[in-house]
């Protein structure tokens, strides 16, 4: 598969329909819709420069060997690993970050075209783009472990083909924050870095818990529970609006702010304009990235949005989206960004 510019998919954890619709339509149309140019760094509260915790590999001469082992992935498939993998392929940006964060990045031989972090991932060959996997190239690289995305992020037929060739494939999908911790530890077990993965999730849990507590305290001190809508995507030509689906990973992230989250359809991630107006968000948070970057001024000009309280009061904030919607080691960075967008004066504990 030929090299192409890296991109950050805004919803890598969502089901295939929504990824295809939002990541393909919204991002492809961003230049000709209300997205406009990306805002300046000063306009978007962000702690994105803060890297995820990284755990150095450890070993113990008395520890029992981790391999051979059989793991159960997020689709319920038993995956047998005879030996510790030496040539790993990651097919999602989140799992790429996980492998690096637990100290096994030097064994990655290829990734998908959305794996843009850390910097060491960028030069690696791209063997997948959304909806397509270059099985032939993966085989030529001698891969002995594939970490794929569930619920259609990696095509099921590609997973089946890789397994038919005798290459172990572990499929991960995190529907919740606890699911992110579980997947980090699953990947850790698959690559022989279990203790490092547990250390990483312990650090993440402590930081996310502290941020959530501070945000909830700020919400309680305000004496109200504001209605908040997180803007995921918008197609200007059709007026389609996308937000956190009810019960989704993203809705949980926003909910940690101690607010009333306005959610979208659990299947399509779409919310009708009439419903948005009826729910009447008091705050709108714009999840922006290199491909989708509306401004509060653009939001105010959307058809019908002038009826919303947040728009009337000018309470539309922007936040760097990638770390919020990518279910990996930088999730605490994402929650920190989100909390500061909601409560700009919030006193948060320092990042570890």
C-alpha positions as CSV (number, residue, x, y, z in Angstrom):
1,X,0.0,0.0,0.0
2,X,1.4,3.4,-1.0
3,X,2.4,5.9,1.6
4,X,0.0,8.8,2.2
5,X,-0.3,11.8,4.5
6,X,-1.2,10.9,8.0
7,X,-4.6,11.9,9.4
8,X,-6.3,11.7,12.7
9,X,-9.7,10.0,12.5
10,X,-12.0,11.7,14.9
11,X,-14.1,8.6,15.8
12,X,-11.8,5.6,15.6
13,X,-13.8,3.8,18.3
14,X,-17.2,4.1,16.8
15,X,-19.1,1.5,14.7
16,X,-18.3,1.2,11.0
17,X,-21.3,3.1,9.7
18,X,-20.5,6.2,11.7
19,X,-16.8,6.0,11.1
20,X,-17.5,5.8,7.4
21,X,-20.1,8.6,7.5
22,X,-18.3,11.0,9.7
23,X,-14.7,10.3,9.0
24,X,-15.3,10.0,5.3
25,X,-18.1,12.5,4.5
26,X,-17.5,15.1,7.2
27,X,-13.7,15.1,6.8
28,X,-13.8,14.9,3.0
29,X,-16.3,17.8,2.9
30,X,-14.6,19.9,5.6
31,X,-13.0,22.2,3.1
32,X,-16.3,23.0,1.4
33,X,-18.6,23.0,4.5
34,X,-18.7,25.1,7.6
35,X,-15.5,23.6,8.9
36,X,-13.1,26.2,7.5
37,X,-9.5,26.5,8.5
38,X,-8.2,25.1,11.7
39,X,-8.3,27.5,14.6
40,X,-5.1,28.8,16.1
41,X,-3.6,26.9,19.0
42,X,-4.5,29.7,21.4
43,X,-8.2,29.2,20.4
44,X,-8.3,25.6,21.5
45,X,-7.7,24.7,25.1
46,X,-5.3,21.8,24.9
47,X,-2.8,19.7,26.9
48,X,-2.1,17.6,23.8
49,X,1.6,18.3,24.1
50,X,1.7,16.3,27.3
51,X,2.6,12.8,26.2
52,X,0.9,9.7,27.5
53,X,2.6,7.9,30.4
54,X,5.2,5.6,29.0
55,X,6.3,2.5,30.9
56,X,9.7,1.0,30.4
57,X,9.9,-2.8,29.9
58,X,10.7,-4.7,33.0
59,X,11.6,-8.3,33.5
60,X,12.0,-10.7,36.4
61,X,14.2,-13.8,36.4
62,X,11.7,-15.6,38.6
63,X,8.6,-14.7,36.6
64,X,6.7,-17.5,34.8
65,X,7.1,-17.3,31.0
66,X,4.1,-15.5,29.4
67,X,4.1,-17.7,26.3
68,X,2.6,-19.8,25.0
69,X,-0.7,-18.3,25.9
70,X,-4.3,-18.1,24.7
71,X,-6.1,-14.8,24.9
72,X,-9.7,-13.9,24.4
73,X,-10.2,-10.8,22.4
74,X,-13.1,-8.3,22.4
75,X,-15.0,-10.3,19.9
76,X,-14.8,-13.4,22.1
77,X,-12.3,-15.2,19.8
78,X,-9.6,-17.3,21.5
79,X,-6.2,-16.3,20.0
80,X,-3.3,-18.6,20.5
81,X,0.2,-17.1,20.7
82,X,3.0,-19.7,20.8
83,X,5.8,-17.2,21.4
84,X,6.3,-13.6,22.2
85,X,5.6,-11.6,19.0
86,X,8.6,-9.9,17.4
87,X,6.9,-8.3,14.3
88,X,3.7,-6.6,15.3
89,X,1.2,-4.8,13.0
90,X,-1.3,-2.3,14.5
91,X,-4.3,-1.5,12.5
92,X,-5.8,1.4,14.6
93,X,-4.2,4.6,15.9
94,X,-5.2,3.8,19.5
95,X,-3.5,0.4,19.5
96,X,-0.4,1.9,17.9
97,X,-0.2,4.3,20.8
98,X,-0.7,1.5,23.3
99,X,2.1,-0.6,21.9
100,X,4.5,2.3,22.1
101,X,3.3,3.4,25.6
102,X,4.1,-0.1,27.1
103,X,7.5,-0.2,25.6
104,X,7.0,-2.5,22.6
105,X,7.1,0.1,19.8
106,X,10.4,-1.1,18.5
107,X,8.6,-4.3,17.4
108,X,6.0,-2.6,15.3
109,X,6.7,-3.2,11.6
110,X,3.6,-1.5,10.1
111,X,0.4,0.5,11.1
112,X,-2.7,2.0,9.5
113,X,-2.6,5.4,7.8
114,X,-4.2,7.1,10.8
115,X,-1.4,6.2,13.3
116,X,0.2,9.6,13.7
117,X,1.4,9.4,17.3
118,X,4.0,9.1,18.7
119,X,6.4,10.5,16.1
120,X,8.2,7.1,15.8
121,X,5.0,5.6,14.4
122,X,4.9,8.0,11.4
123,X,7.7,6.5,9.3
124,X,6.3,3.0,9.6
125,X,4.7,1.5,6.4
126,X,0.9,1.9,6.1
127,X,-0.8,-1.4,5.5
128,X,-4.4,-0.2,6.1
129,X,-6.7,2.6,5.5
130,X,-10.3,2.7,6.6
131,X,-12.1,-0.3,5.0
132,X,-9.0,-1.7,3.3
133,X,-6.1,-3.9,4.5
134,X,-3.1,-4.8,2.4
135,X,-2.9,-8.5,3.5
136,X,-0.1,-9.2,1.0
137,X,2.2,-6.5,2.4
138,X,1.5,-7.7,6.0
139,X,2.5,-11.2,5.0
140,X,5.6,-9.9,3.3
141,X,6.7,-8.2,6.5
142,X,6.6,-11.5,8.4
143,X,4.1,-10.3,10.9
144,X,3.5,-12.6,13.8
145,X,0.8,-10.6,15.5
146,X,-2.0,-8.3,14.2
147,X,-3.9,-6.0,16.5
148,X,-7.1,-5.0,14.7
149,X,-10.1,-2.8,15.4
150,X,-13.4,-4.3,16.1
151,X,-17.0,-3.5,15.0
152,X,-15.9,-3.1,11.4
153,X,-13.0,-0.7,11.9
154,X,-10.9,-3.4,10.4
155,X,-12.9,-5.3,7.7
156,X,-14.1,-8.7,9.0
157,X,-13.0,-10.3,5.8
158,X,-9.4,-9.1,6.2
159,X,-9.3,-10.5,9.7
160,X,-10.6,-13.8,8.5
161,X,-8.0,-13.9,5.7
162,X,-5.1,-13.1,8.0
163,X,-6.2,-15.8,10.4
164,X,-6.5,-18.3,7.6
165,X,-2.9,-17.6,6.8
166,X,-1.9,-18.5,10.3
167,X,-1.2,-15.0,11.6
168,X,-2.7,-14.4,15.1
169,X,-5.2,-11.5,15.1
170,X,-6.3,-9.8,18.3
171,X,-9.4,-7.6,17.8
172,X,-10.0,-4.8,20.3
173,X,-12.9,-2.4,20.7
174,X,-13.4,-0.2,23.7
175,X,-17.1,0.9,24.3
176,X,-16.3,2.6,27.5
177,X,-13.4,4.0,29.6
178,X,-13.1,0.8,31.5
179,X,-13.0,-0.9,28.1
180,X,-9.9,1.2,27.3
181,X,-8.2,0.0,30.4
182,X,-9.1,-3.6,29.5
183,X,-7.8,-3.3,26.0
184,X,-4.5,-1.8,27.1
185,X,-4.0,-4.8,29.4
186,X,-5.1,-7.2,26.6
187,X,-2.6,-5.7,24.2
188,X,0.0,-5.9,27.0
189,X,-0.7,-9.6,27.5
190,X,-0.5,-10.1,23.7
191,X,2.9,-8.5,23.3
192,X,4.5,-9.8,26.5
193,X,4.2,-6.5,28.4
194,X,1.5,-7.3,31.0
195,X,3.1,-5.6,34.0
196,X,3.8,-2.5,32.0
197,X,0.2,-2.4,30.8
198,X,-1.2,-2.7,34.3
199,X,1.2,0.1,35.5
200,X,0.0,2.3,32.7
201,X,-3.7,1.7,33.4
202,X,-3.1,2.4,37.1
203,X,-1.6,5.8,36.2
204,X,-4.4,6.6,33.8
205,X,-7.1,5.6,36.3
206,X,-5.6,7.8,39.0
207,X,-5.3,10.8,36.7
208,X,-8.8,10.4,35.1
209,X,-10.3,10.0,38.5
210,X,-8.7,13.1,39.8
211,X,-9.8,15.2,36.8
212,X,-13.4,13.8,37.0
213,X,-13.5,14.6,40.7
214,X,-12.4,18.2,40.1
215,X,-14.8,18.7,37.3
216,X,-17.7,17.3,39.2
217,X,-16.9,19.5,42.2
218,X,-16.9,22.5,39.9
219,X,-20.2,21.5,38.5
220,X,-21.6,21.0,42.0
221,X,-20.3,24.4,43.1
222,X,-22.1,26.1,40.3
223,X,-25.4,24.9,41.7
224,X,-26.6,23.7,38.3
225,X,-26.1,20.8,35.8
226,X,-25.7,22.6,32.5
227,X,-26.9,20.9,29.3
228,X,-23.9,20.3,27.1
229,X,-23.7,19.2,23.5
230,X,-20.3,17.9,22.1
231,X,-20.3,18.7,18.4
232,X,-18.6,15.8,16.5
233,X,-19.5,16.6,13.0
234,X,-21.8,18.6,10.7
235,X,-22.5,18.4,7.0
236,X,-23.4,21.8,5.7
237,X,-25.1,20.6,2.5
238,X,-27.6,18.4,4.3
239,X,-27.6,19.9,7.8
240,X,-26.8,16.6,9.4
241,X,-25.6,16.9,13.0
242,X,-23.4,14.4,14.8
243,X,-22.8,14.1,18.5
244,X,-22.1,11.5,21.3
245,X,-24.4,8.6,20.9
246,X,-26.4,7.5,23.8
247,X,-24.4,5.0,25.9
248,X,-21.2,5.7,23.9
249,X,-17.7,6.0,25.0
250,X,-17.7,9.7,24.0
251,X,-20.9,10.4,26.0
252,X,-19.2,8.9,29.0
253,X,-16.2,11.2,28.6
254,X,-18.5,14.3,28.5
255,X,-20.5,13.0,31.4
256,X,-17.4,13.0,33.6
257,X,-17.7,16.8,33.6
258,X,-20.7,16.5,35.8
259,X,-23.1,17.9,33.1
260,X,-26.3,16.8,31.4
261,X,-25.0,15.3,28.2
262,X,-27.1,15.8,25.1
263,X,-26.8,12.6,23.1
264,X,-27.5,11.5,19.6
265,X,-29.0,8.3,18.0
266,X,-27.2,5.2,19.4
267,X,-26.8,3.8,15.9
268,X,-26.2,6.7,13.5
269,X,-24.7,9.2,16.0
270,X,-27.0,11.7,14.3
271,X,-29.3,14.2,16.2
272,X,-32.1,16.0,14.3
273,X,-32.0,19.8,14.5
274,X,-35.4,19.8,16.1
275,X,-34.2,17.6,18.9
276,X,-31.1,19.7,19.4
277,X,-33.3,22.8,19.7
278,X,-35.7,21.0,22.1
279,X,-32.9,19.8,24.3
280,X,-31.5,23.4,24.1
281,X,-27.8,23.0,25.1
282,X,-26.5,25.7,27.3
283,X,-22.9,25.0,26.3
284,X,-21.6,23.6,23.0
285,X,-18.2,22.1,22.8
286,X,-16.6,21.8,19.4
287,X,-14.4,18.8,18.9
288,X,-11.9,20.2,16.4
289,X,-8.9,18.6,14.5
290,X,-7.0,19.1,11.3
291,X,-10.0,18.1,9.2
292,X,-13.0,19.4,11.1
293,X,-12.5,22.9,12.6
294,X,-15.7,25.0,12.9
295,X,-15.6,28.2,14.9
296,X,-18.2,29.7,17.2
297,X,-18.9,32.3,14.5
298,X,-19.5,29.5,11.9
299,X,-21.8,27.6,14.4
300,X,-23.9,30.8,14.8
301,X,-24.6,30.9,11.1
302,X,-25.8,27.3,10.8
303,X,-29.4,27.0,9.8
304,X,-31.6,27.0,12.9
305,X,-28.8,27.1,15.5
306,X,-29.5,30.7,16.5
307,X,-32.4,29.3,18.5
308,X,-30.1,27.4,20.9
309,X,-29.2,29.0,24.2
310,X,-25.5,28.3,23.9
311,X,-25.4,30.2,20.6
312,X,-27.6,33.0,21.9
313,X,-25.2,33.5,24.8
314,X,-22.0,32.9,22.9
315,X,-21.2,29.9,25.0
316,X,-19.5,27.8,22.3
317,X,-16.1,26.5,23.2
318,X,-13.4,24.6,21.1
319,X,-11.3,21.6,22.2
320,X,-8.7,19.5,20.6
321,X,-10.6,16.3,19.7
322,X,-8.1,13.6,19.0
323,X,-7.1,12.7,22.5
324,X,-10.8,12.7,23.6
325,X,-12.1,10.3,21.0
326,X,-9.1,8.1,20.6
327,X,-9.4,5.3,23.2
328,X,-5.7,4.9,24.1
329,X,-3.0,6.0,26.6
330,X,-3.6,9.8,26.1
331,X,-7.2,9.6,27.3
332,X,-6.4,11.5,30.5
333,X,-4.9,14.2,28.3
334,X,-8.2,14.3,26.4
335,X,-10.3,14.5,29.6
336,X,-8.0,17.3,30.9
337,X,-8.6,19.3,27.7
338,X,-12.3,18.6,27.9
339,X,-12.5,19.7,31.5
340,X,-10.6,22.9,30.8
341,X,-12.9,23.7,27.9
342,X,-15.9,23.4,30.2
343,X,-14.3,25.0,33.2
344,X,-11.4,27.3,32.1
345,X,-10.4,28.2,35.6
346,X,-10.5,24.7,36.9
347,X,-7.5,23.8,39.2
348,X,-6.4,20.4,38.1
349,X,-3.6,18.3,39.6
350,X,-0.4,18.3,37.4
351,X,-0.1,15.6,34.8
352,X,2.1,12.6,35.9
